[in-house]
Each structure stands twice: as structure tokens, then as C-alpha cells.
Amino acid sequence: MHPRSWLFVPADSEKKIAKALDSDADAIIFDLEDSVAPANKAIARDVLKGLTKRSEGPQWWIRINPVGSHFHKDDLHLIGVAEIYGIVLPKAEGGADVTQLAHRTGNIPIHAIVTETAASLFGLLSYRDPKSPLAAMSWGAEDLSAALGASSKYDATGELSFTYKLARSLCLAGAVAAGVQPVDGVFADFKDEAGLRAEAEAARREGFTGKLAIHPAQVSVINAAFTPSDEEVRHAEEIVAAFEAQPNAGVLSVGGKMVDRPHLVQAQRVLERSR
């Protein structure tokens, strides 16, 4: 399953964890990195050790501290917790970071955040490794803007500046090239539901299949945006059925419009997401 919504929650806050667990998020990311102060890292790990997962519910992931961090090795002690489905690796700079982590964690799925440093923008194709446990790639603008010394990540019109749009596009292309899930970054203003909906729907149109969330209120909007509508499913079924009826055809007419093989691939992906 490709989670539509990936909800971050600080691992040192039992109150926020409880709210996250009551949400409809497809995946919860217990954060041991940016949202937890250094003095609370050990407390956060103890909280995670005490959690008990229900038989059904979202996937549980943990965002560990980066490779080379003072806290990285201690975070890895949580990998033996049976409820943890996968690891979110922040500030990844290339496929070698995933390989290094996998040497310590085995076949546990890894979700790499791949655009948070200056060097990371030059390694987006290096994640393409069929033997890797990499499952997803997402991007982040906040850490990247800090790494680049930017005063803002927005241009004069209020849109993301070119550098951050580039990082987003490279993440999308890199994830598809690697055969893993492309996940769109966070929408920081959790009170702006209309803005989140517009951004999530745009991300889905471009090819992303999920989005990071920083508040439970964002989950339903993200889930809806990445769930194909009944109309989209019906149209996809018509395209698939048309090609099944004429498997040797290159171009067909469906609903009064010409469709070809790329449309078939898109239709198949719509049906996969609907399931």
C-alpha cells in the first residue's frame, strides 16, 4: 500500500501521539529529529518503546536522526520494536546513505527525505537500486532553505522560488526512476484548508501519490486529494476495458476522445490507487 497521508508527530509528546493515532492517517511518522529537542531525545525513544499498536490502523514509521548525527546510533535501537513498519531517513544525500542505513537495519522499508541539503540536489538519480529497501522519497524546503542561507523560500509573488520548485521536481523524477513512492512535502499553514487542498491536488496531477502532514486536521484533505474520484475510476475502467477488447490496438476512441498506450498506463495507475 502507498500511504496517501504521512502524518508527523513529535515522539516526545504522548498527548500529540494520542491525537495522531486517532486520526485517519495512512502512515504515522514518530519524529525523533527536528521536532524533538536534544535534551528530550532519550525520553522520546522511551515513549516509543512503550507504545502498543492496534491490530489494524496506520503504518508506523520513525524518523530517526541523520546519518552521522550524535543521536543516530541510539535511534537504531528502536528498530527491533515489532510495531515499527519502516524508517524515515532525513537529510539523505544519495543512495549511498540508504545503503549504509540498510546495512544496519536489513530489509526494513526506508523513506528518504532527499532535498534537505545543498549536496542532495545532485544525487537524485543515485537512489535507483533494485536491491535497496527504499520504499518512498519525499522532499523538504525548510531545511534546504536554511542550508542554502536563504532569507525566504518564496518569491515576490508568494510562490515557491525556482530552487525549491526544482528540488520538488527532482524528488518526483528521482522517486519514479527508483521505482518508489513519490511523496510531496509539507504544507506548513495547517489552518489553511483551501491552500492545502489546492497544493495536494496539484501534486497528485503531477504524479505524486502521497503527501506529508504536520497536523491531524490535514489528513482528511490529503486522503481525499489522493483518492481517485468515482468519475476518474469509471473513465480509467473504460480505457482498460477498451484495450483489453483490442489488445493489438495502439490508439482507440474512448468517450469520444482518442487514447493511446500512455493513457492506458495512467488508467492502470488510477485503478491501483483506487484499491
C-alpha positions in Angstrom: 0.0 0.0 0.0 1.2 3.5 -0.8 0.1 5.7 2.1 -1.7 8.9 0.9 -1.2 10.8 4.1 2.1 10.7 6.2 1.5 12.4 9.5 4.4 13.7 11.5 4.1 13.7 15.3 6.8 14.6 17.9 7.8 11.3 19.6 8.2 13.0 23.0 4.6 14.2 23.2 2.2 11.4 24.4 -0.7 13.9 24.0 0.1 14.6 20.3 0.7 10.9 19.7 -2.7 10.0 21.0 -4.3 12.5 18.6 -2.3 11.2 15.7 -3.3 7.6 16.5 -7.0 8.7 16.5 -6.6 10.3 13.0 -7.3 8.6 9.7 -3.7 8.9 8.5 -2.4 6.1 6.4 1.0 6.4 8.0 2.3 8.0 11.2 5.8 9.2 11.4 7.0 9.3 15.0 9.6 12.1 14.8 12.9 11.8 16.7 14.6 14.5 14.7 13.6 18.2 14.2 10.6 18.4 16.4 12.3 16.9 19.5 14.9 18.9 21.4 18.3 17.3 22.1 17.5 17.0 25.8 14.3 15.1 25.0 15.7 12.5 22.5 16.1 9.8 25.1 12.6 10.5 26.5 11.1 10.2 23.0 12.7 6.8 22.5 11.4 5.6 25.8 7.9 6.7 24.8 8.0 4.8 21.5 9.2 1.7 23.3 6.1 1.8 25.5 3.6 2.1 22.6 1.3 -0.8 21.7 -0.1 -1.0 18.2 -3.7 -2.0 17.5 -4.3 -4.9 15.1 -5.5 -2.5 12.4 -4.6 1.0 11.6 -1.9 3.1 10.0 1.6 2.1 9.3 4.1 3.1 12.0 7.3 4.8 10.8 10.0 6.6 12.8 12.1 9.5 11.6 15.5 8.9 13.0 18.3 11.5 13.2 20.5 11.8 10.2 23.4 9.5 9.3 26.5 10.9 11.2 24.3 12.6 13.8 25.2 12.2 17.5 21.8 10.6 18.1 21.7 8.3 15.0 23.0 5.1 16.5 20.8 5.3 19.6 17.8 5.8 17.4 18.6 2.5 15.6 18.0 0.6 18.9 14.2 1.1 18.2 14.3 -0.9 15.0 13.7 -4.1 17.0 10.3 -2.8 18.1 7.9 -5.1 16.3 5.3 -2.4 15.6 7.7 -0.2 13.6 7.0 -0.7 9.9 9.7 1.5 8.4 12.3 4.2 8.9 12.2 7.8 7.6 15.8 9.0 6.9 16.2 12.8 6.9 18.8 14.8 5.1 19.7 11.9 2.8 22.3 13.0 0.2 22.2 9.9 -2.1 21.6 6.3 -2.5 24.8 5.5 -0.5 23.1 6.9 2.7 20.2 4.4 2.2 22.7 1.6 1.6 24.6 2.5 4.7 21.4 2.5 6.8 20.2 -0.7 5.3 23.5 -2.4 6.3 22.4 -1.8 9.9 18.6 -2.3 9.5 18.2 -5.1 7.0 15.2 -5.2 4.8 13.1 -2.7 6.8 11.5 -0.2 4.4 13.1 3.2 4.2 11.5 6.5 3.3 14.2 9.0 2.4 13.8 12.8 2.6 16.1 13.7 -0.3 16.3 17.5 -0.7 17.3 18.9 2.6 21.0 19.8 2.0 22.8 21.6 -0.9 24.6 18.4 -1.9 21.4 16.4 -2.0 20.2 18.1 -5.2 23.0 16.5 -7.2 22.3 12.9 -6.2 18.6 12.3 -7.0 19.3 9.5 -9.6 21.6 7.6 -7.2 18.6 6.1 -5.4 17.9 3.8 -8.3 18.9 0.4 -6.9 16.7 -2.6 -7.3 18.3 -4.3 -4.2 17.5 -1.3 -1.9 14.8 -1.4 0.7 13.9 2.2 -0.3 10.1 2.5 -0.4 9.5 6.2 -0.7 11.1 9.6 -1.3 9.9 13.0 -0.2 11.3 16.5 -0.3 11.6 19.4 2.1 12.1 23.1 1.6 12.6 24.3 5.2 15.9 22.6 5.8 17.1 23.3 2.3 16.4 27.0 2.6 18.4 27.0 5.8 21.2 25.1 4.3 21.4 27.5 1.4 21.4 30.6 3.6 18.1 31.8 2.1 16.1 34.6 3.8 12.9 33.1 2.3 11.9 30.2 0.1 9.2 32.3 -1.6 9.5 34.8 -4.4 7.8 38.2 -4.6 4.5 36.7 -5.7 4.4 34.4 -2.7 5.1 31.2 -4.7 8.0 28.9 -4.0 11.2 30.2 -5.6 12.7 28.3 -8.5 15.3 26.5 -6.4 12.6 24.8 -4.3 10.4 24.0 -7.3 13.4 22.4 -8.8 14.0 20.3 -5.7 10.4 19.2 -5.7 10.5 18.2 -9.4 13.9 16.4 -8.9 12.3 14.4 -6.0 9.4 13.4 -8.1 11.6 12.3 -11.0 14.1 10.6 -8.8 11.4 8.6 -7.0 9.8 7.4 -10.2 13.2 6.5 -11.6 13.9 4.5 -8.5 10.5 2.8 -8.6 9.4 4.0 -5.2 6.6 6.2 -4.0 6.9 10.0 -4.6 5.6 11.9 -1.6 5.0 15.6 -1.7 6.3 17.8 1.1 4.5 19.6 4.0 2.1 22.4 3.7 3.0 24.5 6.8 -0.1 26.5 7.4 -2.4 23.8 8.9 -5.3 26.3 9.2 -5.4 27.0 5.5 -7.5 24.1 4.3 -8.2 25.6 0.9 -4.5 26.1 0.3 -3.6 22.6 1.4 -6.3 21.1 -0.9 -5.1 23.1 -3.9 -1.5 22.1 -3.3 -2.3 18.4 -2.7 -4.5 18.2 -5.8 -1.8 19.8 -7.9 0.8 17.3 -6.5 -1.4 14.4 -7.5 -1.9 15.8 -11.0 1.9 16.0 -11.4 2.5 12.4 -10.3 2.9 12.4 -6.5 0.9 9.7 -4.8 1.0 11.0 -1.2 1.8 14.0 1.0 3.5 14.7 4.3 1.2 16.2 7.0 2.1 18.1 10.2 -1.3 18.2 11.9 -4.2 15.7 12.1 -6.5 18.3 10.6 -4.6 18.0 7.3 -5.2 14.2 7.0 -8.7 14.1 5.6 -7.9 16.8 2.9 -4.8 14.8 1.8 -6.6 11.5 1.7 -9.3 13.0 -0.4 -6.9 14.6 -2.8 -5.0 11.4 -3.4 -8.1 9.2 -3.7 -9.4 9.0 -7.3 -13.0 10.2 -7.8 -15.8 7.8 -8.9 -15.7 9.6 -12.3 -11.9 9.1 -12.7 -12.3 5.4 -11.8 -15.1 4.9 -14.3 -13.1 6.6 -17.1 -10.0 4.5 -16.2 -12.0 1.3 -16.3 -13.4 2.3 -19.7 -9.8 2.8 -21.1 -8.6 -0.5 -19.6 -11.6 -2.4 -21.0 -11.1 -0.9 -24.4 -7.6 -2.1 -24.7 -8.4 -5.5 -23.3 -11.0 -5.8 -26.0 -8.5 -4.8 -28.7 -5.1 -5.7 -27.3 -3.3 -5.1 -30.6 -4.5 -1.5 -30.9 -2.2 1.4 -30.5 -4.9 4.1 -30.4 -8.5 3.8 -29.5 -11.5 6.1 -29.1 -12.9 6.2 -25.5 -15.7 8.6 -24.7 -15.3 10.4 -27.9 -11.6 11.1 -27.4 -8.5 9.4 -28.7 -6.4 7.5 -26.2 -3.1 5.7 -26.6 -0.8 3.5 -24.6 0.4 6.2 -22.2 -3.3 6.8 -21.3 -3.6 3.1 -20.6 -0.7 3.2 -18.1 -2.2 6.3 -16.4 -5.6 4.5 -16.2 -4.0 1.4 -14.6 -2.3 3.6 -12.0 -5.7 5.3 -11.2 -7.2 1.8 -10.6 -4.3 0.8 -8.4 -4.7 3.9 -6.3 -8.5 3.4 -6.0 -7.8 0.0 -4.5 
